[in-house]
Amino acid sequence: HVQLVESGGGLVQAGGSLRLSCAASGSIFSSNNMAWYRQAPGQQREWVATITTGGSTLYADSVRGRFTISRDNAKNTLYLQMNSPKAEDTAVYYCNTKFSRIGTRYDYWGQGTQVTVSS
């Protein structure tokens, strides 16, 4: 069983910075891709960024150049550095991992952390 716990959310001014963390329990962290998603009020959950096991990163167009995803496998922790946030980045942010083992698909989510950007 995998448990993901996000932290670091809060109120931040537009143009400031904030770093989110996601602590993962279990032994699968270093062997799986990890991702951040977000969900704004009244909106569908949307993908933000992914980091592969090899450290390659992918970003949604809306955050590319402002947000940085990273991971520390020794600490089983995923990060999202949010620089120059905008009001439209206000959302609940979730970390996620999806993988398959012996024909079974797994999809784990954290409980989310609220980020509010004031303009």
C-alpha positions as CSV (number, residue, x, y, z in Angstrom):
1,H,0.0,0.0,0.0
2,V,1.2,3.5,-0.9
3,Q,0.4,6.6,1.1
4,L,1.0,10.1,-0.3
5,V,0.8,13.2,2.0
6,E,1.1,16.7,0.5
7,S,2.2,19.7,2.5
8,G,3.4,23.3,1.9
9,G,0.2,24.9,0.6
10,G,-1.1,28.2,1.8
11,L,-1.7,31.8,0.8
12,V,0.9,33.4,-1.5
13,Q,1.1,36.7,-3.3
14,A,1.1,36.8,-7.0
15,G,4.8,36.9,-8.1
16,G,6.0,35.3,-4.9
17,S,7.0,31.7,-4.5
18,L,5.9,28.5,-2.7
19,R,7.2,25.0,-2.5
20,L,4.9,22.0,-2.2
21,S,6.1,18.7,-0.9
22,C,4.6,15.2,-1.1
23,A,5.9,12.5,1.2
24,A,5.5,8.9,0.0
25,S,5.4,5.8,2.2
26,G,6.2,2.4,0.8
27,S,9.1,1.2,-1.2
28,I,7.8,2.1,-4.7
29,F,8.7,5.8,-4.8
30,S,12.1,5.6,-6.6
31,S,10.9,3.1,-9.2
32,N,7.9,5.1,-10.5
33,N,7.0,8.3,-12.2
34,M,5.4,10.9,-10.0
35,A,3.1,13.8,-11.0
36,W,1.3,16.8,-9.7
37,Y,-2.3,17.6,-10.5
38,R,-4.5,20.5,-9.5
39,Q,-8.2,21.2,-9.2
40,A,-9.7,24.7,-9.1
41,P,-13.2,25.3,-7.7
42,G,-15.8,24.3,-10.3
43,Q,-13.1,22.9,-12.6
44,Q,-12.0,19.4,-13.5
45,R,-8.7,18.1,-12.1
46,E,-5.9,18.9,-14.5
47,W,-2.3,17.6,-14.9
48,V,0.5,20.0,-13.9
49,A,3.8,18.2,-14.2
50,T,5.5,14.8,-14.3
51,I,8.9,13.6,-13.3
52,T,10.2,10.2,-14.5
53,T,12.3,7.7,-12.6
54,G,15.3,9.0,-14.6
55,G,14.6,12.7,-13.6
56,S,13.1,13.8,-16.9
57,T,10.4,16.4,-16.5
58,L,7.2,17.4,-18.4
59,Y,5.0,20.4,-17.8
60,A,1.6,21.7,-18.7
61,D,1.9,24.8,-20.9
62,S,0.2,26.9,-18.3
63,V,3.0,26.4,-15.8
64,R,6.1,25.8,-17.9
65,G,8.9,28.2,-17.1
66,R,7.4,29.1,-13.7
67,F,7.0,25.7,-11.8
68,T,9.7,23.1,-11.3
69,I,9.0,19.5,-10.3
70,S,11.7,17.5,-8.6
71,R,12.2,14.4,-6.4
72,D,14.5,13.2,-3.7
73,N,14.5,9.4,-3.8
74,A,16.5,9.2,-0.6
75,K,13.7,11.0,1.3
76,N,10.8,9.5,-0.7
77,T,9.7,13.1,-1.4
78,L,8.3,14.9,-4.4
79,Y,8.4,18.6,-4.7
80,L,6.8,21.4,-6.8
81,Q,8.5,24.7,-6.7
82,M,6.0,27.4,-7.7
83,N,7.6,30.7,-8.8
84,S,5.7,33.7,-10.0
85,P,2.4,32.2,-9.2
86,K,-0.7,33.8,-10.7
87,A,-4.3,34.1,-9.4
88,E,-5.3,31.3,-11.9
89,D,-2.9,28.9,-10.1
90,T,-5.3,28.9,-7.1
91,A,-6.3,25.3,-6.6
92,V,-6.0,22.2,-4.5
93,Y,-2.8,20.5,-5.5
94,Y,-2.5,16.7,-5.5
95,C,0.5,14.3,-6.0
96,N,-0.1,11.1,-7.9
97,T,1.6,8.0,-9.0
98,K,0.3,5.4,-11.4
99,F,1.9,2.0,-12.2
100,S,1.2,-1.6,-13.0
101,R,2.5,-4.6,-11.2
102,I,1.8,-8.2,-12.4
103,G,-1.1,-7.1,-14.5
104,T,-2.7,-4.9,-11.9
105,R,-3.0,-1.2,-12.3
106,Y,-2.4,1.1,-9.3
107,D,-3.4,4.7,-9.0
108,Y,-2.6,6.6,-5.8
109,W,-3.5,10.1,-4.8
110,G,-2.7,12.3,-1.8
111,Q,-5.4,14.2,0.1
112,G,-4.4,17.5,-1.5
113,T,-3.0,20.8,-0.3
114,Q,-4.7,24.2,-0.9
115,V,-2.8,26.9,-2.7
116,T,-4.4,30.4,-2.8
117,V,-2.7,33.1,-4.9
118,S,-3.7,36.6,-4.0
119,S,-3.4,39.3,-6.7
